[in-house]
Amino acid sequence: MQIPYKSILVLERSSAVPLYVQLANAFIQHIQSGIIPKGYKLLGSRPLADLLEINRQTVIQAYEDIQSQGWIEILPKRGVFVSNQLPIVQAKGFISTQISEASEKDSILTNRASGLFLPKLIQHRLAFNDGLPDPRLAPREALAKRYAHYINYAEPALLNYTEVYGLRRFRENLAALLNQTRGLSITAEHILSTRGSQMGIYLVAHAFIRSGDLVMVGELSYQATNLTFEHFGATVMTIPVDEDGLDTIALEKLCQKHPIRMVYVTSHHYHPTTVTLKPERRLHLLQLAETYHFWIIEDDYDYDFHYANRPVLPLASANTHGRVIYIGSFTKLIAPTFRVGYVVANPETIEELGKIRRIIDRQGDTILEACLADLLENGTLRRHVTKALKEYRVRRDFTCELFEKELGEKVSFEKPQGGMAIWMKFSEKYPLALLSDKAHKKGLYLPNGGAYKPLNACRIGFASMNLSEIEESMSILKKIMSD
C-alpha cells in the first residue's frame, strides 16, 4: 500500500500556523480516519522533506510532536511506524449520504423544531419583503461614534460581565421612554434586555408553558411564534381576526370551554394583516385575562410607525392586574442587525426570565446597549423616528398608488394605518408561488405566500426601498403578471 503523501499532506506556507504543526495535524487526521493504517511504516524525515520540499527539521519536529502524543513510534535503525496500540479504525470515504440506524438513535437531531424552516437570506437589491426598515436611514454615524468611544475609552467594568438583565443605564433610559410614549409605569426592574423580540417570546414561552397548555393566537399568526409555543409542548388554537382585530367574543366562548394558558397578540399592527385591535376589544381582552386567569403576550414590534394618527396605547398601559407581558425591539426602529429587544413584566417574572436567559446567553451586547442609552438620552433616536416616519409614510402612499394604478383588480388591499408592509391579496389567476419564482429570476424578491395558504396573499414591504426602487420593482412585477 502506497500513501499519496503529496496529496494528503497539504501545507499552507502563508498560514500563521507553523509548518511542523500543520504537518503533525495532517498526520493525526489521516491516522484517525484510517487513511494511514496502524503499523504502517512512514517515510523517513529526509525523503519526506525532499518530497514536500520543506526543511528536514520541520519533519523531525512534526514526528517528535505526534510521537509524544502516542500516534507513532520511532524505532532506531528501523524507521517511523504508526502505533499498533491505536484502536482499529476503518478507512472512510470523504462523502457520506446515508445515516445508519445506530447513528439515527445517537443523533443529536430531534423533531422538536421539525416544523420550522429557516428563512432564506434575501440578497436581492429590490425586495417586497415582510416589512423591514431601510438601514440607509438609520443613525449609523451617531452609533458608530458612540461605539468607537466605548471601544477606546470605556471603563474596564463596561467590558466585563454585567447584569444578565441588561445594562442598567440602558434599562433606566428605556423605562423612561416607554413610560413617556406607551403610558407604562415601570422601572429598570421591570425590563429584561434580549437579542430581539423572538428571543423574548422564546424566554416567556420557556417560563410559562408546559406540555398540554392551550395557547391562543390569531388566524394567520406569525409562524415562528406558533412554532415556539409548540416547541414547549403547547397546543396552539386560532381565533378569528377581522378589521377590528382579534375577535374577543370568540375568545370568550373558548375560555368557557377550555382552560387557556396564554394569548398571543400583536395589538397595534396585527401580523400579517396590519389591523389594529380596537379599544373596546382591548378592554374586553384584559377583562377575560383577569376572569379566566390567562397571560397575554403583547408583541408590539413596530409601535413607533403609525401614520394615520397618534398610536393607540398598548394593552400593557392598562395592565392593572399584571397579566400582560410586553415585548418590543429596536430591530424595526434602526436595522435588523442591531439585535436588541426587551421584555416588560413584573419584577418577579423578569427575575425568572433572567435565570432562563442566563442558561442560553450570559448577557447581551453591553456596548451596543450603552450606545442606545446615549441615543435615548440625547434625543438622537427620537429625531430618527420622526424623520423615518415621514419618509415611510411617503413610501407607503407611493406604493399603494402604484399598485392601484398598475395592477388594479389583479390585487386587493387596504392602505395600512401603520407598520412597514401592506397585506396584499392577489387574484387566483396569479399564483404567488409562480410569480415569486419569475420575480426572483428578474432580480426582485416577492414572497411566495406559502405561510398564508390557502390564501393567495402576502405582505408587501415598502419601507426598505426608496421611491425609484419601488417604481422599478413595480415595473418588474407588472411585466411578469402581464406575461
N, C-alpha and C positions, 0 to 999 in steps of 0.2 A: 504494500500500500504506500503510495506516494502522496505526501501532503503538499498542496499548492501554496507554498509559503507566501509567494508574492501576491497571490490573490486574496488570502485571508488575513495577512498581516499588513494592513494599510495604515501608514503613518502620515500624520499631518504635520509637516515641518513648520508651518506658520502658526501652529497652535501654541498657546501658553503652557500646555501640559508637556512636561519633559518627554523626550522620545522614549527613554527607557520605561517610563510609567505607561505610555501608550502601548509599548510592545508587551509589557507584562500583562496589562489588562486584556489585550487581544488574545494572548495565550490562554489566560484563565477562562475567558469567554468560550473559546473553542474547545477547551478541555471539558468545561461544564456541559456543553451541548453535545459532546460525544463526537464531534468532528475530528478531534485529535484523541484517539483512544488511549486508555490506560496501558502502561507498559511500552508505549511507542517510543522509539529512540529518535530524539530530535537532532537537528544539525548542530554541529559544534559552533562555538562562538565565532571563529574566524570565517568559515564558509557562509554562515548565516549573515554575518556583517557584510561580506562581499556581495551576497545575493540581494540584500536590501539596500546596499550602497549607503551604509551608515558606519559609524566608528565601532570597532570591536568592543571597546569599553562599554558602549551603550548596551550591547547584547549581554555582556558579562553582568552588568548591573541588573538588567531585567531578569536574567536567570537566577541571580542571587536573591532577588526580591521574591520571585514565585517559589524558589526553594524554601525560603524562610516561612512561607505560608503553607508548605506541605504539598504543593501541586506537582513538583518534580523532584527527582533525585539526581545528584551529580556524583557519578561513581568514578574515582580516579582510574585513568588508563582505559576506561570502558566507554565513557560518554555521558550524555544527558538523557534521562528517561522520565516519561510521565509516570508518576507514582502508581504502583499496583494496589495501594491501600485505599484508593478512591472508590466510592460506591459505583456500581455498574450503571452506566448511562448509555442510552441508545441514541445514535445519531438521528436528528430530526430535520425534516425539510424546512425551508425558510418560510413556506406559506401553509397554513392550516386552515381549512374552511369548515371542518366538521368538529362537533363537540361530542365527546363520548358520554355515555350515560353516567359514568362515575364523575366526570368533570361537571356535568349538569348539577349533580347533587351538591358538589363542592363550590359551585359558582356563587360569587358574591351578588350576582344579579337577582332581583326579586321582581315580582309583578306588581309591587306596591305603586309604582309610577308608570305602569304599562299603558295607561290611557293617555299619558302626556307625551305629546310630540314637541320636541324642542323647536322653537321658531327659527325659520330660515333667516339668515342675515340679509337685510335689504341693503344692497350696494348700488342701487340704481340712482342716477343723478336726479331723475324725475320719479316721484313716488306719491301715489294716493294712499298713504299709509294709514294706520289705525288712529292717528291723531297725535302727532309728535310736534314739539316746538321746533323753531328754527334756531340752531346753535349760533348762526351768524348774528342773531340779535342779542345773544347772552352777554352779560357784563364781564367778558373774559379778561379784558385788560385790568379791571379792578381786582378780579380774583387772582390773576397772575401776580400782581404787585403784592397782595397780601400773602399769597402762598410763598413767594420768594422771601418776603420779610421774615416769616416764621421759620422757613428752612435755614436762613442765615443767622437769625438773631434770637430765636425762641429760647426761653429758659429751658434748661435740661428737663424739668418736670413735664413740660408740654410734649417732649419727645419720648417720654416714658409711658408706662401703663397708666391709664386714667380710669375713671369710673365706667363700669360696664353699661351704665345708663346713657353715657354720652358726656361730652364736656359740659360742665355745669354752666359756664357763662353762655354757651350756645343755648342750653335749655332754658335759661332765665330770659334771654332775649326772645326766644321762640314763644315762650309762655306769654310775654308781654304783647307780642304780635297777635297771637291767637285770641287773647283777651280783648284786644282792641278791634280786630277785624271780624272775629267769629262769635263774639259775645260770650266767650267762655269765662270761667272764673277759676283759674288754675295757677299753680306754681311749678317750679322746676321738678318737684317731686311727683308731679302728675305725668311726666314725659319720659319716654324711652326713645332714644335715637336709634334708628335702624338703617340698614342699607337698602332703602327703597320701601315702598308700600307693600310689595309682595312678601318681603321678609316679615313685616309687621303682621300681615294676615297669617302667615305660617306660625309665628310665635303664639298668636292668640288661639289659633286652632289647636296647637300643641297643648296649651294650658287648659282649654275649656272642653274640648271634645273627647268623648270616649266612644268606643265601639258601640254602634247601635243608636247613637244620638241622632235626632232628627234636626236637620238644618234646612231652613227655607231660603230660597233665592228667587229672584225674578226670572221670568221667562227670558231665554237668550242671554242669561247672565254670563259674566266673564269666565271663560272656560278654565283658565289656570286656577282661579279661586275655587271653583267647584271641585277640581281635582285635588286641591289642597285639603278640603274638608273630607273628601272620600279617602284620601291617604291616611287619615287618622281614624277611619272606620265609620264615619258618619253616613247616614242615608240622606241624600240631597233631594228635596222636593221643590217644585217650581210653583210660583204664584203668578197669576196674570198681571201684566203691566199694560196700562193704556196711556192716553195722552196726559193723564193726571198723575202718572207714576204707579208705584206698587199698589195693587188692589187690596187695601187693608180689610175690607169686608170679607173677601175670600180668605184672607189670612185668619180672621177671627173664627170663621167656620171650621178651619183646620185645627185651630187651637182648642176648640170644643171637643174635637175627636182624638187628638194626639198630643202627647207631651212634647213640646218643642224646646229644643236646647238653645237655638240661636237663629237669628235672622240677619242675612247679609244684604245691605242696601247701599246703592250709590244714589243718595237722595238729591244731589244737586244737578248733575247731568248723568242720567242713568246710562250705563253702558250695556248695550250698544246704541240704544235709540235716542239718547240725549235728552229725554223729557225730564222735567223737574217734578219732584214729589210735592204736591200741593199742601198748603198749611194745615187744612183740616185732616188730611191723611197723616201728616206728621204727628199731630196731637193724638190721633187715634192709635198710631203705631206705638207711641210712648205709653199710652194707657194700657194697651194689650201686653206690653213687656212687663209692666208692673203687676197686672192682674194674673198673667199666666207664667210669670217668673222665667222669662227667657232673656237672653242677651242680644243686643243689637251691635253688629259691626257696621259702622258707618265709614265707607271708603269715599273720601272727599278728594279725589285725585286731581281735579283742576278747578278748585273753588274760585281762584282769582280771575278766571277768564269768563266773565259773564257780560254780554253785550247789550241786552235789552234794558236792564235797569240794575239797581243795586242787588247783589247776590242775596238770596234767601239765607238766613242764618241756619247753620246745621242743627240736626237733632241734638247734638251734644250741648248746644247752648241752653236747652231746656232739660238737661239731664239731671233732674232733681232727685231721682232715685238711684243714680249711679249705674244704670243698666246699659248705657251707651259707651262703646269703645270706639274712639275716633281715630282714624288713620289718615295720614296725609303724606305728601312727598314734595321735595324740591325738584324732582325729575322734570315735571312739566313746566315748572317755573323757570328753570335755567336750561338744562340739557340732560338727556338720558345718562350720559357718562358720569354725572355727579350723583353718586349713589347715596343720598341722604334722605331718609324718610323719618317718620315718627309715629308713635302710638301715644294717645292720650287716654288715661283711665285713672281710677282712684289709686292712691299710692300703694295699697296692698296688692292690687293687680300688677302694677308696674314692678314691684319687687319680685313677684313670681315670674313675670316675663323676663326680668333681668337674669334670673337663675337659669332659665332655659337658654337665653341668648349666650350666656357665659359658656355653655357647653359647645355651641357650634361656632361662636365668633367672639373672641375675647373683648373686642371693642370696635368701634367704627374708625373712620379716618379723622383723627383728632385735629390735625392741621386744617383739613377742609372745614370741620366744624368751627374752628377758631376764625377762619376766613368768613364763614357765613355769619358768625356772631358780629364781626366787624361791619359787614354789609347791611346787617339788620340795624345796627346802632347808627351808622352814618347815613342811612336812608337810600343807599345805592339800590337795594332790592326793590324798594317801593317805587323808585323812579323807573326802574326797569319794567316793572309790572305795568305802570301807566303807559309807557312807550310801546311795549309789546301788545297791550290790549288794543290800542288804536290801530296798530298795524294788522293784527289778526282780524279785527272787525272788517277792515278794508278787504283782506283776502277772502274772508267768508262771503261777503257780499258779492265780490267779483266772481267767485267760484259758483255761487248759486245762480247768478245771472247767466253765466256761460252755459251751465247745464240746462237751464230753462230755454235758452236761445238755440243752442246747438243740438240738443237731444230731444227736447220736447216731451212727447208722450212715451218715448222709449224708457224714461225713468220717472220715478215719483219720489218726492221728499218734502219735508218741512224745513224751513230755514231754522237752524238751531239757535236758541237764545244764548247759548254759551258753549264752551268747550272748543275743541280743535278739529272736530270731524262732523260730517253730515251723514245721517243714516239714509242710505240710498237704496231704493228698490228698483231693480231692473226688470223690464218686460221679459216674460218667459221665452220670447223669441231670441233673447240674447243671453245664453247661459254664461254665468260668470266664470265657470271653470275654463270655458273655451276662450272667452275674452281675456282672461288673465294670462293664458298661455301666449296668445297673439301679442298682447301688450308687452310682455316680457321680451319677446323677440324684437320689438321695436324700441326697447330701452326704457319702457315705462313699467313701474311696479303698480299692479292693481290686485287687490285681494281677490281670492278665488271663491269667496263666500262659503267655504267649507264649514266654518264654525257656526253658521246660522241656517243650515239645511233644516227643513226643505225649502225655506225661503230663498229666493234668488236675490239676495241683498248683501250689502257690506257697508262698512264705514269708509267714507271718502275723506281722508285727512287733507286739510287745506293749509295748515299753519306753517309747515316746514318748507313751502315753496314760495318764491316771490311771484309777482303778477305775470311776468314774462314766462316763467317756468310753468305756472298754472295754465297759461294760454297754450304753450307748447304741448303740455300733457293732454289738454282737451282736444287739440288737433289730432294727436295720435289716436285717442280713444274714439273720436268721431269717425276717423278713417276706417279703423278696424270694424266698427259697428256697421258702417256703410258697406264694407266688403262682405 
